[in-house]
Amino acid sequence: MEQEQKYNDLLEILKGELIILPDKSEENARNTLHALWHTAFGNRVSAILAEQIELPVLQLHHFLVLDEYLKERLSGVPLAHLTERQHFLGMDFILNKGLYIPRKETELLAKTAIDTIKKEFEELTSVNIIDLCTGIGTVALAIGYYCKNTFVYGSDIFEPAIIAAKINVKHFSLENRVSFYHANLFDPFESLSFKNKTHIIVCAPPYISSLKVKQMPLEISNHEPSEAFDAGPYGLSIFSKLISKAPQYLCKNGYLIFECGLGQGEFLANRMITNEHYGNISKICDENGNVRVIKAKMVRE
C-alpha cells in the first residue's frame, strides 16, 4: 500500500509540474515516473519501454534516489539524460548527459530509408549506406538492425556522440555491419572507395538558424550540444554541401534521403529539381502534413 500511495503522490506532482516540450511529445507524467522509478532501482530504460514492463518494489534507499531524479527532471534536466536511454524505432539507445537526444520525428527518415532498401535493394547481398551527422548512431543502427543486407557507415563531427555511437553498436551487436567515424560529413569516406558505390546516403543534419538556436527552451540549450542544432544564419549550411557532394558517392539509381526542418521542404525539393543529378524527388510528410523528409534518386553518373 505504501508503494501504491507513493506512486500516486509522485504521479500527481508530475501531472501538475512537469513541462513536456513539443519535440518530446511521446513523454508524459506517467511514463516519466515509470522510467525514473526503474532507473532508481538500477534498471535503465526509456520512457516508452518503462511503460511496458512491471514496476519493481523499491526500498527506502531507492526512493531517496528517485526523489533526486524527480527534482532534476522538474528542474529541466531531460528525461533521457537521467535514464541514459532513449527509444527510437523500437530500440532503446544508450546516451549520456550532454548529448543530443534523438527525436521521434527522425523516425520518419529512418523508416523511409528502411522502406527504400526493402523495396529497391532487397535482392542485393551487400547494400552500402552512409549516414552523415549520425549523432549517437540512431538512424545508422536502425537501418543495420532492420535490414540485414546492409553495411552502414556513420560520421559526426561531435566526438562525444561518436563515442556513444560506438557503445550502441556493441549494445545492439552490430559491430560486423555498422561503423562510425569522428569526422566531418564525407571526409572519412574520401579514401575508402565509397565513390560511386554507395546505394543510399541518409542525413539528419542541423537545420535550425543560429538566431533560433539562441532562443530554444532551456531544457535544450542548457543540456544538449548546440552543434546538433545550429545550421548557420539561414539553417541551410549542411544541405548545400550534402546536395552538391552526394552525387560523387551515390551509385546509379542510388538515393539521397535527408530530414529537413519545418518550412524548408518545398524550397529544398525545388532546389533539387534543378540539379541534373537527381530525379524522382519525393516530399515525405509527417502526420501533420509537413514536409520533413526529401528523397531523391541518382539519375546521372
C-alpha positions in Angstrom: 0.0 0.0 0.0 2.9 2.4 0.8 4.3 1.8 -2.7 1.0 2.5 -4.3 0.5 5.7 -2.3 4.0 6.9 -3.0 3.4 6.2 -6.7 0.1 8.1 -6.8 1.6 11.0 -4.9 4.6 11.3 -7.3 2.3 11.0 -10.3 0.2 13.8 -9.1 3.2 16.0 -8.6 4.4 15.3 -12.2 1.0 15.9 -13.7 1.0 19.3 -12.0 4.5 20.4 -12.6 6.1 18.6 -15.5 6.7 20.6 -18.7 6.8 18.5 -21.9 8.4 20.1 -24.9 6.6 19.7 -28.3 9.5 17.8 -29.8 9.4 15.2 -27.0 5.6 14.6 -27.2 6.0 10.9 -26.5 6.8 11.7 -22.9 4.1 12.2 -20.3 3.8 12.2 -16.5 3.1 8.5 -16.3 5.9 7.2 -18.4 8.3 9.7 -16.9 7.6 8.3 -13.5 7.9 4.7 -14.7 11.2 5.5 -16.3 12.7 7.2 -13.3 11.2 4.5 -11.0 13.1 1.8 -12.9 16.2 3.9 -13.1 16.3 4.4 -9.4 16.0 0.7 -9.0 19.0 0.2 -11.3 17.2 -0.8 -14.4 17.8 1.9 -17.0 15.1 2.0 -19.6 13.5 4.7 -21.8 10.0 6.1 -21.0 8.5 4.1 -23.8 9.9 0.8 -22.7 9.3 1.6 -19.0 5.5 1.5 -19.5 5.7 -2.0 -21.0 7.3 -3.7 -18.0 6.2 -4.2 -14.4 7.4 -1.7 -11.8 9.8 -3.2 -9.2 9.3 -2.8 -5.5 11.5 0.0 -4.2 13.3 0.1 -0.8 13.9 3.4 1.1 17.3 4.0 -0.5 15.7 3.6 -3.9 13.1 6.2 -3.1 15.7 8.6 -2.0 17.4 8.2 -5.4 14.0 8.5 -7.1 13.3 11.8 -5.3 16.6 13.2 -6.6 15.8 12.2 -10.1 12.4 13.8 -9.9 13.9 17.1 -8.6 16.4 17.1 -11.5 13.7 16.3 -14.1 11.4 19.1 -12.8 14.4 21.5 -12.8 14.7 20.9 -16.6 17.2 18.1 -16.9 16.0 16.0 -19.9 14.5 12.6 -19.0 16.8 10.7 -21.4 19.8 12.3 -19.7 18.6 10.9 -16.3 17.7 7.4 -17.6 20.6 7.3 -20.1 18.2 5.7 -22.5 16.2 6.9 -25.5 13.7 4.9 -27.5 13.9 5.1 -31.3 12.0 3.0 -33.8 11.6 0.1 -31.3 15.2 0.2 -30.0 16.4 1.5 -26.6 19.6 3.5 -27.2 22.3 4.4 -24.6 23.3 8.0 -24.2 24.8 10.2 -21.5 24.3 13.7 -20.3 25.5 16.4 -22.7 24.5 14.5 -25.8 21.8 15.3 -28.4 18.6 13.3 -27.7 17.2 11.7 -30.8 13.7 12.9 -31.6 10.8 10.7 -32.6 10.3 12.9 -35.7 13.5 11.5 -37.1 12.0 8.0 -37.2 10.4 9.2 -40.5 13.8 9.5 -42.0 14.9 6.0 -40.8 11.6 4.4 -41.9 11.9 6.0 -45.4 15.5 4.6 -45.7 14.5 1.2 -44.5 11.4 1.0 -46.8 13.6 2.1 -49.7 16.2 -0.6 -49.0 13.5 -3.3 -48.7 11.8 -2.2 -51.9 14.8 -1.3 -54.1 17.7 -3.4 -52.8 16.3 -6.4 -51.1 17.9 -8.8 -53.7 21.4 -7.4 -53.1 23.6 -9.2 -50.6 25.6 -6.1 -49.8 24.0 -2.6 -49.6 26.3 0.3 -48.7 24.8 3.1 -46.6 26.4 6.4 -45.5 24.8 8.2 -42.6 26.0 11.8 -42.2 25.5 13.7 -38.9 24.9 10.3 -37.3 24.9 11.6 -33.7 24.7 8.6 -31.3 24.0 6.4 -34.4 20.2 6.0 -34.2 19.4 6.1 -37.9 22.5 4.1 -38.9 21.8 1.4 -36.3 18.1 1.2 -37.0 19.0 0.6 -40.7 21.5 -2.1 -39.7 19.1 -3.7 -37.3 16.1 -3.9 -39.6 18.0 -4.5 -42.9 20.3 -7.5 -42.6 21.9 -7.0 -46.0 23.3 -3.5 -45.2 26.7 -2.2 -44.3 26.3 1.2 -42.7 29.0 3.9 -42.1 28.2 6.9 -40.0 30.2 10.1 -39.4 29.8 13.0 -37.0 31.9 16.0 -36.0 31.0 15.8 -32.3 33.3 13.3 -30.7 31.2 12.5 -27.6 28.4 11.5 -29.9 30.6 9.1 -31.8 31.8 7.6 -28.6 28.2 6.9 -27.7 27.5 5.5 -31.2 30.3 3.0 -30.8 28.8 2.0 -27.4 25.5 1.5 -29.1 26.9 -0.6 -31.9 28.1 -3.1 -29.3 24.8 -2.7 -27.4 22.9 -4.0 -30.5 25.6 -6.5 -31.6 26.1 -4.8 -35.0 29.9 -4.4 -35.0 30.2 -6.5 -38.1 28.0 -4.3 -40.2 28.0 -0.8 -38.7 31.0 1.5 -38.3 31.4 5.1 -37.0 33.9 7.8 -37.7 34.7 11.0 -35.8 34.9 13.3 -38.8 33.0 16.0 -40.8 30.4 14.8 -43.3 32.1 12.9 -46.2 35.7 13.4 -45.0 36.2 9.8 -43.8 34.9 8.3 -47.0 37.2 10.1 -49.4 39.8 7.4 -49.3 37.6 4.3 -48.5 36.4 3.6 -52.1 32.9 4.8 -51.5 32.6 7.0 -54.5 30.0 5.8 -57.0 29.5 2.7 -54.8 27.0 3.9 -52.2 23.4 2.8 -52.5 21.9 5.3 -50.0 23.1 8.4 -48.2 21.0 9.4 -45.3 21.3 12.5 -43.1 19.5 14.2 -40.2 21.5 17.4 -40.2 21.3 20.5 -38.0 18.7 22.7 -39.6 17.9 25.5 -37.2 19.2 29.0 -37.8 21.8 30.4 -35.3 19.4 33.0 -34.1 16.7 30.5 -33.3 19.1 28.2 -31.5 19.8 31.0 -29.0 16.0 31.2 -28.4 15.5 27.4 -27.7 14.0 26.2 -24.4 16.5 26.0 -21.6 15.9 22.2 -21.4 17.5 22.0 -24.8 20.1 24.9 -24.7 21.4 24.0 -21.2 21.7 20.3 -21.8 22.2 19.4 -25.4 25.1 20.5 -27.7 24.5 23.4 -30.0 26.4 21.6 -32.7 23.3 19.3 -33.1 21.0 22.2 -34.0 23.0 25.2 -35.3 23.0 25.3 -39.1 24.2 28.8 -39.7 22.4 32.1 -40.3 19.7 30.6 -42.5 19.6 27.0 -41.3 20.7 25.6 -44.6 24.5 25.3 -44.4 24.7 21.5 -44.3 22.1 21.0 -47.1 24.2 22.8 -49.6 27.2 20.5 -49.0 25.0 17.4 -48.9 23.2 18.0 -52.2 26.3 19.1 -54.1 28.6 16.3 -52.9 26.3 13.3 -52.6 26.4 12.5 -56.4 30.1 11.7 -56.1 29.3 8.9 -53.8 26.0 7.5 -55.0 25.8 4.7 -57.5 23.4 5.0 -60.4 19.8 4.6 -59.1 21.1 5.2 -55.6 19.2 7.6 -53.2 19.8 10.7 -51.2 17.4 10.8 -48.2 17.5 13.6 -45.7 15.5 15.2 -42.9 14.6 18.9 -43.1 13.0 21.5 -40.7 9.6 22.9 -40.8 9.1 25.2 -43.8 12.3 24.0 -45.5 11.0 21.1 -47.5 9.4 22.9 -50.5 12.5 25.1 -51.0 14.9 22.2 -50.9 12.8 20.0 -53.2 12.6 22.8 -55.7 16.3 23.3 -55.5 17.0 19.6 -56.2 14.7 19.6 -59.2 17.1 22.0 -60.9 20.1 19.7 -60.2 20.7 17.4 -63.2 22.0 14.6 -60.9 18.7 14.0 -59.2 15.3 12.7 -60.3 12.1 11.1 -58.8 12.2 13.7 -56.0 9.7 12.8 -53.2 8.5 15.1 -50.4 7.6 12.9 -47.5 5.2 14.4 -44.9 4.8 13.8 -41.2 1.4 13.0 -39.6 0.6 16.8 -39.6 1.2 17.2 -43.3 4.5 18.9 -43.0 7.3 18.0 -45.4 10.0 16.6 -43.2 12.0 14.2 -45.4 13.3 14.6 -49.0 14.1 11.6 -51.1 15.8 11.8 -54.5 17.1 9.3 -56.9 20.5 9.5 -58.5 19.8 9.5 -62.3 23.1 10.7 -63.7 26.6 9.3 -63.0 
